[in-house]
Amino acid sequence: MAYETTYRDHALTREEVEQTTGAVLLEFGANWCGVCGGFAPQLEALMRDYPQVRHIKVEDGKGKPLGRSFRVKLWPTLVFLRDGEVVGQVSRPSREEAKEGLDAITQNAT
């Protein structure tokens, strides 16, 4: 699966997220966020090693229910899921923290 370059304006519901299968990386942020943009090249490069991970960028902000359901307060926030279950979550991650999360959702994945 490919790295998504833009945050989705339309939001998924928590129910839709919980129904996902396989390894999924939800990334919360905003297209105008400088911190998000600064981390994007690192995450894009890292994602090349995890082609089995579905990457979903979700635009977050005031009143966005999906971000609130994950208690997102800082951007970017990465939520690592396997078969709809949260395996880990990190805000303003380092490259190593992102790699650890991706490793956690891909071990034993087919």
The first five atom37 places (N, CA, C, CB, O) and aatype in JSON, in Angstrom:
{
  "aatype": [12, 0, 18, 6, 16, 16, 18, 1, 3, 8, 0, 10, 16, 1, 6, 6, 19, 6, 5, 16, 16, 7, 0, 19, 10, 10, 6, 13, 7, 0, 2, 17, 4, 7, 19, 4, 7, 7, 13, 0, 14, 5, 10, 6, 0, 10, 12, 1, 3, 18, 14, 5, 19, 1, 8, 9, 11, 19, 6, 3, 7, 11, 7, 11, 14, 10, 7, 1, 15, 13, 1, 19, 11, 10, 17, 14, 16, 10, 19, 13, 10, 1, 3, 7, 6, 19, 19, 7, 5, 19, 15, 1, 14, 15, 1, 6, 6, 0, 11, 6, 7, 10, 3, 0, 9, 16, 5, 2, 0, 16],
  "atom_mask": [
    [1, 1, 1, 1, 1],
    [1, 1, 1, 1, 1],
    [1, 1, 1, 1, 1],
    [1, 1, 1, 1, 1],
    [1, 1, 1, 1, 1],
    [1, 1, 1, 1, 1],
    [1, 1, 1, 1, 1],
    [1, 1, 1, 1, 1],
    [1, 1, 1, 1, 1],
    [1, 1, 1, 1, 1],
    [1, 1, 1, 1, 1],
    [1, 1, 1, 1, 1],
    [1, 1, 1, 1, 1],
    [1, 1, 1, 1, 1],
    [1, 1, 1, 1, 1],
    [1, 1, 1, 1, 1],
    [1, 1, 1, 1, 1],
    [1, 1, 1, 1, 1],
    [1, 1, 1, 1, 1],
    [1, 1, 1, 1, 1],
    [1, 1, 1, 1, 1],
    [1, 1, 1, 0, 1],
    [1, 1, 1, 1, 1],
    [1, 1, 1, 1, 1],
    [1, 1, 1, 1, 1],
    [1, 1, 1, 1, 1],
    [1, 1, 1, 1, 1],
    [1, 1, 1, 1, 1],
    [1, 1, 1, 0, 1],
    [1, 1, 1, 1, 1],
    [1, 1, 1, 1, 1],
    [1, 1, 1, 1, 1],
    [1, 1, 1, 1, 1],
    [1, 1, 1, 0, 1],
    [1, 1, 1, 1, 1],
    [1, 1, 1, 1, 1],
    [1, 1, 1, 0, 1],
    [1, 1, 1, 0, 1],
    [1, 1, 1, 1, 1],
    [1, 1, 1, 1, 1],
    [1, 1, 1, 1, 1],
    [1, 1, 1, 1, 1],
    [1, 1, 1, 1, 1],
    [1, 1, 1, 1, 1],
    [1, 1, 1, 1, 1],
    [1, 1, 1, 1, 1],
    [1, 1, 1, 1, 1],
    [1, 1, 1, 1, 1],
    [1, 1, 1, 1, 1],
    [1, 1, 1, 1, 1],
    [1, 1, 1, 1, 1],
    [1, 1, 1, 1, 1],
    [1, 1, 1, 1, 1],
    [1, 1, 1, 1, 1],
    [1, 1, 1, 1, 1],
    [1, 1, 1, 1, 1],
    [1, 1, 1, 1, 1],
    [1, 1, 1, 1, 1],
    [1, 1, 1, 1, 1],
    [1, 1, 1, 1, 1],
    [1, 1, 1, 0, 1],
    [1, 1, 1, 1, 1],
    [1, 1, 1, 0, 1],
    [1, 1, 1, 1, 1],
    [1, 1, 1, 1, 1],
    [1, 1, 1, 1, 1],
    [1, 1, 1, 0, 1],
    [1, 1, 1, 1, 1],
    [1, 1, 1, 1, 1],
    [1, 1, 1, 1, 1],
    [1, 1, 1, 1, 1],
    [1, 1, 1, 1, 1],
    [1, 1, 1, 1, 1],
    [1, 1, 1, 1, 1],
    [1, 1, 1, 1, 1],
    [1, 1, 1, 1, 1],
    [1, 1, 1, 1, 1],
    [1, 1, 1, 1, 1],
    [1, 1, 1, 1, 1],
    [1, 1, 1, 1, 1],
    [1, 1, 1, 1, 1],
    [1, 1, 1, 1, 1],
    [1, 1, 1, 1, 1],
    [1, 1, 1, 0, 1],
    [1, 1, 1, 1, 1],
    [1, 1, 1, 1, 1],
    [1, 1, 1, 1, 1],
    [1, 1, 1, 0, 1],
    [1, 1, 1, 1, 1],
    [1, 1, 1, 1, 1],
    [1, 1, 1, 1, 1],
    [1, 1, 1, 1, 1],
    [1, 1, 1, 1, 1],
    [1, 1, 1, 1, 1],
    [1, 1, 1, 1, 1],
    [1, 1, 1, 1, 1],
    [1, 1, 1, 1, 1],
    [1, 1, 1, 1, 1],
    [1, 1, 1, 1, 1],
    [1, 1, 1, 1, 1],
    [1, 1, 1, 0, 1],
    [1, 1, 1, 1, 1],
    [1, 1, 1, 1, 1],
    [1, 1, 1, 1, 1],
    [1, 1, 1, 1, 1],
    [1, 1, 1, 1, 1],
    [1, 1, 1, 1, 1],
    [1, 1, 1, 1, 1],
    [1, 1, 1, 1, 1],
    [1, 1, 1, 1, 1]
  ],
  "atom_positions": [
    [[0.85, -1.17, 0.0], [0.0, 0.0, 0.0], [0.9, 1.24, 0.0], [-0.97, -0.01, 1.23], [2.04, 1.21, 0.48]],
    [[0.39, 2.28, -0.52], [1.2, 3.47, -0.7], [1.04, 4.47, 0.45], [0.85, 4.14, -2.0], [0.04, 4.48, 1.17]],
    [[2.05, 5.29, 0.58], [2.03, 6.4, 1.52], [1.04, 7.44, 1.0], [3.46, 7.02, 1.72], [1.11, 7.82, -0.17]],
    [[0.12, 7.89, 1.84], [-0.82, 8.95, 1.45], [-0.15, 10.29, 1.66], [-2.14, 8.85, 2.27], [0.46, 10.53, 2.7]],
    [[-0.26, 11.16, 0.69], [0.42, 12.45, 0.77], [-0.42, 13.55, 1.38], [0.86, 12.87, -0.6], [0.12, 14.55, 1.86]],
    [[-1.74, 13.41, 1.37], [-2.6, 14.48, 1.9], [-3.55, 13.93, 2.95], [-3.41, 15.13, 0.76], [-3.99, 12.78, 2.9]],
    [[-3.84, 14.79, 3.92], [-4.8, 14.43, 4.96], [-6.2, 14.46, 4.36], [-4.69, 15.38, 6.18], [-6.57, 15.41, 3.68]],
    [[-6.96, 13.43, 4.63], [-8.34, 13.32, 4.12], [-9.24, 14.32, 4.82], [-8.88, 11.89, 4.29], [-9.27, 14.4, 6.05]],
    [[-9.96, 15.06, 4.02], [-10.9, 16.05, 4.55], [-12.14, 15.36, 5.12], [-11.29, 17.05, 3.47], [-12.7, 15.8, 6.13]],
    [[-12.57, 14.29, 4.47], [-13.73, 13.56, 4.97], [-13.27, 12.54, 6.0], [-14.51, 12.88, 3.81], [-12.28, 11.84, 5.8]],
    [[-13.99, 12.46, 7.08], [-13.55, 11.64, 8.2], [-14.16, 10.25, 8.16], [-13.89, 12.31, 9.51], [-15.32, 10.05, 7.78]],
    [[-13.36, 9.31, 8.57], [-13.86, 7.97, 8.83], [-14.56, 7.99, 10.18], [-12.71, 6.9, 8.8], [-14.33, 8.9, 10.99]],
    [[-15.38, 7.02, 10.43], [-15.97, 6.88, 11.76], [-15.11, 5.9, 12.56], [-17.46, 6.39, 11.68], [-14.34, 5.13, 12.0]],
    [[-15.26, 5.95, 13.85], [-14.51, 5.01, 14.71], [-14.93, 3.57, 14.37], [-14.76, 5.31, 16.23], [-14.1, 2.66, 14.38]],
    [[-16.21, 3.39, 14.06], [-16.7, 2.05, 13.69], [-16.0, 1.55, 12.43], [-18.23, 2.07, 13.48], [-15.63, 0.38, 12.35]],
    [[-15.82, 2.41, 11.44], [-15.13, 2.02, 10.21], [-13.67, 1.66, 10.51], [-15.2, 3.15, 9.17], [-13.14, 0.71, 9.94]],
    [[-13.04, 2.41, 11.37], [-11.66, 2.12, 11.74], [-11.57, 0.77, 12.43], [-11.1, 3.23, 12.66], [-10.67, -0.02, 12.13]],
    [[-12.49, 0.49, 13.32], [-12.47, -0.77, 14.06], [-12.77, -1.97, 13.18], [-13.46, -0.72, 15.21], [-12.5, -3.11, 13.56]],
    [[-13.33, -1.74, 12.0], [-13.64, -2.82, 11.07], [-12.53, -3.06, 10.05], [-14.93, -2.53, 10.35], [-12.66, -3.94, 9.19]],
    [[-11.45, -2.29, 10.13], [-10.35, -2.5, 9.19], [-9.68, -3.83, 9.47], [-9.33, -1.35, 9.27], [-9.71, -4.34, 10.59]],
    [[-9.08, -4.37, 8.43], [-8.35, -5.63, 8.58], [-6.89, -5.4, 8.22], [-8.97, -6.74, 7.69], [-6.55, -4.51, 7.44]],
    [[-6.05, -6.23, 8.8], [-4.63, -6.13, 8.53], [-3.98, -4.99, 9.29], [0.0, 0.0, 0.0], [-4.53, -4.47, 10.26]],
    [[-2.8, -4.61, 8.82], [-2.01, -3.57, 9.46], [-2.41, -2.21, 8.89], [-0.5, -3.82, 9.26], [-2.38, -2.01, 7.67]],
    [[-2.78, -1.29, 9.77], [-3.22, 0.04, 9.36], [-2.51, 1.09, 10.21], [-4.77, 0.19, 9.49], [-2.4, 0.95, 11.43]],
    [[-2.04, 2.13, 9.54], [-1.46, 3.28, 10.23], [-2.37, 4.48, 9.99], [-0.01, 3.58, 9.73], [-2.51, 4.95, 8.87]],
    [[-3.0, 4.96, 11.06], [-3.78, 6.2, 10.99], [-2.85, 7.33, 11.4], [-5.06, 6.15, 11.92], [-2.18, 7.26, 12.43]],
    [[-2.82, 8.36, 10.59], [-1.99, 9.53, 10.9], [-2.9, 10.74, 10.99], [-0.88, 9.74, 9.83], [-3.53, 11.13, 10.01]],
    [[-2.95, 11.34, 12.17], [-3.77, 12.53, 12.38], [-2.89, 13.78, 12.28], [-4.47, 12.48, 13.76], [-1.78, 13.82, 12.81]],
    [[-3.4, 14.79, 11.58], [-2.69, 16.05, 11.43], [-3.48, 16.98, 10.54], [0.0, 0.0, 0.0], [-4.7, 16.85, 10.43]],
    [[-2.79, 17.91, 9.92], [-3.42, 18.85, 9.0], [-2.43, 19.2, 7.9], [-3.9, 20.14, 9.75], [-1.22, 19.22, 8.12]],
    [[-2.96, 19.47, 6.71], [-2.1, 19.77, 5.56], [-1.26, 21.02, 5.79], [-2.95, 19.94, 4.33], [-0.17, 21.13, 5.21]],
    [[-1.72, 21.94, 6.6], [-1.0, 23.2, 6.84], [-0.04, 23.11, 8.03], [-1.98, 24.32, 7.08], [0.67, 24.08, 8.31]],
    [[0.0, 21.99, 8.72], [0.81, 21.83, 9.93], [2.29, 21.67, 9.57], [0.33, 20.59, 10.75], [2.67, 20.73, 8.86]],
    [[3.11, 22.59, 10.05], [4.55, 22.55, 9.78], [5.25, 21.34, 10.36], [0.0, 0.0, 0.0], [6.14, 20.77, 9.73]],
    [[4.86, 20.93, 11.56], [5.47, 19.76, 12.19], [5.13, 18.51, 11.38], [4.99, 19.6, 13.67], [5.98, 17.64, 11.17]],
    [[3.88, 18.43, 10.92], [3.45, 17.29, 10.1], [4.25, 17.24, 8.8], [1.93, 17.37, 9.8], [4.74, 16.18, 8.39]],
    [[4.38, 18.39, 8.16], [5.13, 18.47, 6.92], [6.59, 18.14, 7.1], [0.0, 0.0, 0.0], [7.21, 17.54, 6.22]],
    [[7.14, 18.52, 8.23], [8.54, 18.22, 8.52], [8.8, 16.74, 8.74], [0.0, 0.0, 0.0], [9.87, 16.24, 8.41]],
    [[7.82, 16.03, 9.29], [7.97, 14.6, 9.55], [7.62, 13.75, 8.33], [7.1, 14.19, 10.73], [8.06, 12.6, 8.22]],
    [[6.84, 14.31, 7.41], [6.34, 13.55, 6.26], [7.42, 12.84, 5.45], [5.59, 14.48, 5.36], [7.24, 11.66, 5.14]],
    [[8.54, 13.47, 5.1], [9.56, 12.76, 4.32], [10.14, 11.54, 5.05], [10.68, 13.7, 3.95], [10.45, 10.53, 4.43]],
    [[10.29, 11.66, 6.37], [10.81, 10.52, 7.15], [9.83, 9.36, 7.13], [11.1, 10.95, 8.6], [10.22, 8.2, 6.95]],
    [[8.55, 9.69, 7.33], [7.54, 8.63, 7.35], [7.38, 8.01, 5.97], [6.2, 9.18, 7.86], [7.23, 6.8, 5.85]],
    [[7.39, 8.84, 4.94], [7.26, 8.32, 3.58], [8.39, 7.34, 3.27], [7.26, 9.47, 2.55], [8.15, 6.26, 2.71]],
    [[9.61, 7.7, 3.62], [10.75, 6.81, 3.39], [10.61, 5.52, 4.19], [12.06, 7.51, 3.75], [10.89, 4.43, 3.68]],
    [[10.19, 5.63, 5.43], [10.01, 4.46, 6.3], [8.93, 3.53, 5.76], [9.67, 4.91, 7.72], [9.07, 2.31, 5.8]],
    [[7.85, 4.12, 5.26], [6.72, 3.31, 4.77], [7.1, 2.43, 3.57], [5.57, 4.23, 4.38], [6.42, 1.44, 3.31]],
    [[8.15, 2.79, 2.86], [8.59, 1.95, 1.73], [8.97, 0.54, 2.19], [9.79, 2.62, 1.01], [8.89, -0.41, 1.41]],
    [[9.39, 0.42, 3.45], [9.77, -0.89, 4.0], [8.57, -1.67, 4.53], [10.79, -0.71, 5.1], [8.73, -2.8, 5.0]],
    [[7.39, -1.07, 4.47], [6.18, -1.71, 5.01], [5.05, -1.65, 3.97], [5.74, -1.02, 6.34], [4.02, -1.02, 4.22]],
    [[5.23, -2.29, 2.82], [4.22, -2.19, 1.77], [2.87, -2.82, 2.15], [4.73, -2.85, 0.52], [1.85, -2.54, 1.53]],
    [[2.87, -3.67, 3.16], [1.64, -4.33, 3.59], [0.78, -3.44, 4.5], [1.97, -5.62, 4.31], [-0.34, -3.82, 4.83]],
    [[1.29, -2.29, 4.91], [0.56, -1.4, 5.83], [-0.29, -0.42, 5.04], [1.54, -0.64, 6.75], [0.19, 0.26, 4.13]],
    [[-1.54, -0.35, 5.39], [-2.45, 0.64, 4.81], [-2.27, 1.95, 5.59], [-3.95, 0.15, 4.85], [-2.44, 1.97, 6.81]],
    [[-1.93, 3.01, 4.89], [-1.69, 4.32, 5.51], [-2.88, 5.22, 5.23], [-0.37, 4.96, 4.98], [-3.26, 5.41, 4.08]],
    [[-3.46, 5.77, 6.29], [-4.61, 6.67, 6.15], [-4.3, 7.96, 6.89], [-5.93, 6.01, 6.69], [-4.14, 7.96, 8.11]],
    [[-4.22, 9.05, 6.15], [-4.01, 10.36, 6.76], [-5.38, 10.99, 7.02], [-3.12, 11.29, 5.84], [-6.19, 11.12, 6.1]],
    [[-5.62, 11.37, 8.27], [-6.91, 11.92, 8.66], [-6.71, 13.36, 9.12], [-7.56, 11.07, 9.79], [-5.94, 13.64, 10.04]],
    [[-7.42, 14.28, 8.46], [-7.35, 15.68, 8.88], [-8.03, 15.81, 10.24], [-8.03, 16.62, 7.83], [-9.15, 15.34, 10.44]],
    [[-7.33, 16.43, 11.15], [-7.84, 16.58, 12.5], [-8.05, 18.06, 12.8], [-6.88, 15.93, 13.53], [-7.54, 18.92, 12.09]],
    [[-8.78, 18.33, 13.84], [-9.01, 19.7, 14.27], [-10.19, 19.74, 15.23], [0.0, 0.0, 0.0], [-10.79, 18.72, 15.57]],
    [[-10.49, 20.93, 15.66], [-11.58, 21.14, 16.61], [-12.88, 20.55, 16.07], [-11.76, 22.63, 16.92], [-13.26, 20.79, 14.92]],
    [[-13.55, 19.78, 16.91], [-14.83, 19.2, 16.53], [-14.76, 17.98, 15.62], [0.0, 0.0, 0.0], [-15.79, 17.51, 15.15]],
    [[-13.57, 17.47, 15.38], [-13.43, 16.27, 14.54], [-13.54, 15.04, 15.45], [-12.05, 16.27, 13.75], [-12.63, 14.77, 16.24]],
    [[-14.63, 14.3, 15.35], [-14.89, 13.22, 16.31], [-13.9, 12.07, 16.28], [-16.24, 12.68, 16.06], [-13.63, 11.47, 17.33]],
    [[-13.35, 11.73, 15.12], [-12.43, 10.59, 15.1], [-11.17, 10.9, 15.9], [-12.07, 10.22, 13.64], [-10.71, 10.07, 16.69]],
    [[-10.61, 12.06, 15.7], [-9.43, 12.45, 16.48], [-9.71, 12.5, 17.96], [0.0, 0.0, 0.0], [-8.87, 12.09, 18.77]],
    [[-10.88, 13.0, 18.33], [-11.23, 13.06, 19.75], [-11.37, 11.66, 20.33], [-12.55, 13.84, 19.95], [-11.01, 11.43, 21.48]],
    [[-11.88, 10.71, 19.54], [-12.06, 9.34, 20.06], [-10.71, 8.69, 20.36], [-12.84, 8.49, 19.04], [-10.63, 7.76, 21.17]],
    [[-9.64, 9.17, 19.71], [-8.29, 8.68, 19.99], [-7.51, 9.62, 20.91], [-7.52, 8.48, 18.69], [-6.31, 9.43, 21.12]],
    [[-8.18, 10.63, 21.45], [-7.59, 11.62, 22.35], [-6.38, 12.33, 21.73], [-7.17, 10.94, 23.65], [-5.38, 12.58, 22.41]],
    [[-6.49, 12.65, 20.45], [-5.43, 13.35, 19.74], [-5.35, 14.79, 20.24], [-5.66, 13.31, 18.21], [-6.36, 15.5, 20.27]],
    [[-4.16, 15.21, 20.63], [-3.95, 16.59, 21.1], [-2.8, 17.26, 20.36], [-3.67, 16.59, 22.6], [-2.79, 18.49, 20.24]],
    [[-1.85, 16.49, 19.87], [-0.7, 17.03, 19.13], [-0.61, 16.35, 17.77], [0.62, 16.83, 19.93], [-1.06, 15.22, 17.6]],
    [[-0.04, 17.07, 16.81], [0.14, 16.51, 15.47], [1.61, 16.4, 15.14], [-0.59, 17.36, 14.43], [2.41, 17.18, 15.64]],
    [[1.97, 15.49, 14.32], [1.17, 14.36, 13.92], [1.03, 13.35, 15.06], [1.77, 13.7, 12.7], [1.92, 13.21, 15.9]],
    [[-0.09, 12.67, 15.06], [-0.3, 11.54, 15.96], [-0.47, 10.31, 15.09], [-1.54, 11.77, 16.9], [-1.28, 10.3, 14.16]],
    [[0.29, 9.28, 15.4], [0.21, 8.02, 14.67], [-0.48, 6.99, 15.55], [1.62, 7.52, 14.25], [-0.14, 6.81, 16.72]],
    [[-1.48, 6.32, 14.97], [-2.18, 5.24, 15.66], [-1.93, 3.97, 14.85], [-3.73, 5.55, 15.81], [-2.25, 3.91, 13.66]],
    [[-1.36, 2.97, 15.5], [-1.0, 1.72, 14.85], [-2.07, 0.68, 15.18], [0.41, 1.24, 15.3], [-2.33, 0.38, 16.35]],
    [[-2.69, 0.13, 14.14], [-3.78, -0.82, 14.32], [-3.49, -2.14, 13.62], [-5.09, -0.23, 13.82], [-2.87, -2.17, 12.55]],
    [[-3.94, -3.21, 14.22], [-3.93, -4.52, 13.57], [-5.33, -5.1, 13.72], [-2.85, -5.48, 14.2], [-5.81, -5.31, 14.83]],
    [[-5.95, -5.35, 12.6], [-7.32, -5.87, 12.55], [-8.27, -5.04, 13.42], [-7.35, -7.33, 13.02], [-9.09, -5.58, 14.16]],
    [[-8.14, -3.72, 13.29], [-9.05, -2.79, 13.98], [-8.74, -2.54, 15.44], [0.0, 0.0, 0.0], [-9.43, -1.74, 16.08]],
    [[-7.74, -3.2, 15.98], [-7.37, -3.04, 17.38], [-6.14, -2.14, 17.49], [-7.1, -4.4, 18.04], [-5.18, -2.31, 16.74]],
    [[-6.17, -1.21, 18.41], [-5.03, -0.32, 18.62], [-3.89, -1.1, 19.28], [-5.43, 0.91, 19.5], [-4.06, -1.71, 20.34]],
    [[-2.75, -1.08, 18.62], [-1.55, -1.73, 19.14], [-0.65, -0.7, 19.8], [-0.8, -2.46, 18.01], [0.08, -1.02, 20.75]],
    [[-0.69, 0.54, 19.3], [0.12, 1.6, 19.87], [-0.28, 2.95, 19.31], [0.0, 0.0, 0.0], [-0.99, 3.05, 18.31]],
    [[0.17, 3.99, 19.98], [-0.14, 5.35, 19.56], [0.98, 6.27, 20.05], [-1.53, 5.82, 20.1], [1.46, 6.12, 21.17]],
    [[1.39, 7.21, 19.19], [2.45, 8.13, 19.57], [2.2, 9.49, 18.9], [3.84, 7.57, 19.17], [1.79, 9.55, 17.74]],
    [[2.46, 10.55, 19.65], [2.33, 11.91, 19.12], [3.71, 12.49, 18.89], [1.51, 12.8, 20.07], [4.64, 12.24, 19.66]],
    [[3.84, 13.27, 17.83], [5.11, 13.89, 17.44], [6.25, 12.87, 17.52], [5.42, 15.1, 18.34], [7.22, 13.06, 18.25]],
    [[6.1, 11.79, 16.76], [7.04, 10.68, 16.88], [8.41, 10.97, 16.27], [6.47, 9.46, 16.23], [8.56, 11.82, 15.4]],
    [[9.38, 10.24, 16.77], [10.69, 10.19, 16.13], [10.58, 9.1, 15.05], [11.86, 9.88, 17.17], [9.62, 8.34, 15.01]],
    [[11.56, 9.05, 14.18], [11.57, 8.01, 13.16], [11.59, 6.63, 13.83], [12.8, 8.17, 12.21], [10.9, 5.71, 13.38]],
    [[12.38, 6.5, 14.89], [12.48, 5.22, 15.59], [11.14, 4.8, 16.21], [13.56, 5.3, 16.68], [10.77, 3.63, 16.16]],
    [[10.42, 5.75, 16.8], [9.11, 5.42, 17.38], [8.13, 4.98, 16.3], [8.54, 6.64, 18.15], [7.34, 4.06, 16.51]],
    [[8.19, 5.62, 15.15], [7.32, 5.23, 14.04], [7.68, 3.82, 13.57], [7.43, 6.24, 12.87], [6.8, 3.0, 13.3]],
    [[8.96, 3.54, 13.46], [9.42, 2.21, 13.04], [8.98, 1.14, 14.04], [10.94, 2.19, 12.89], [8.51, 0.08, 13.64]],
    [[9.11, 1.41, 15.33], [8.69, 0.46, 16.35], [7.19, 0.16, 16.23], [9.01, 1.01, 17.75], [6.78, -1.0, 16.36]],
    [[6.39, 1.18, 16.0], [4.95, 0.98, 15.83], [4.63, 0.15, 14.6], [0.0, 0.0, 0.0], [3.78, -0.73, 14.64]],
    [[5.31, 0.45, 13.5], [5.1, -0.32, 12.28], [5.54, -1.77, 12.44], [5.85, 0.33, 11.11], [4.87, -2.68, 11.96]],
    [[6.66, -1.98, 13.13], [7.1, -3.35, 13.43], [6.05, -4.08, 14.25], [8.45, -3.33, 14.17], [5.79, -5.26, 14.02]],
    [[5.45, -3.4, 15.22], [4.48, -4.04, 16.11], [3.23, -4.5, 15.35], [4.09, -3.09, 17.23], [2.66, -5.53, 15.69]],
    [[2.81, -3.75, 14.35], [1.58, -4.14, 13.64], [1.85, -5.08, 12.47], [0.86, -2.9, 13.13], [0.91, -5.64, 11.89]],
    [[3.11, -5.28, 12.12], [3.4, -6.16, 11.0], [3.97, -7.51, 11.43], [4.35, -5.49, 10.06], [4.05, -8.43, 10.61]],
    [[4.36, -7.65, 12.67], [4.88, -8.97, 13.08], [3.77, -9.99, 12.99], [5.47, -8.92, 14.53], [2.64, -9.75, 13.43]],
    [[4.1, -11.12, 12.43], [3.14, -12.22, 12.22], [2.01, -11.84, 11.25], [2.55, -12.65, 13.56], [1.04, -12.6, 11.12]],
    [[2.1, -10.7, 10.58], [1.07, -10.34, 9.6], [1.41, -10.99, 8.28], [0.95, -8.8, 9.44], [2.58, -11.2, 7.94]],
    [[0.37, -11.31, 7.54], [0.61, -11.9, 6.23], [0.19, -10.98, 5.13], [-0.13, -13.21, 6.1], [0.32, -11.32, 3.95]]
  ]
}
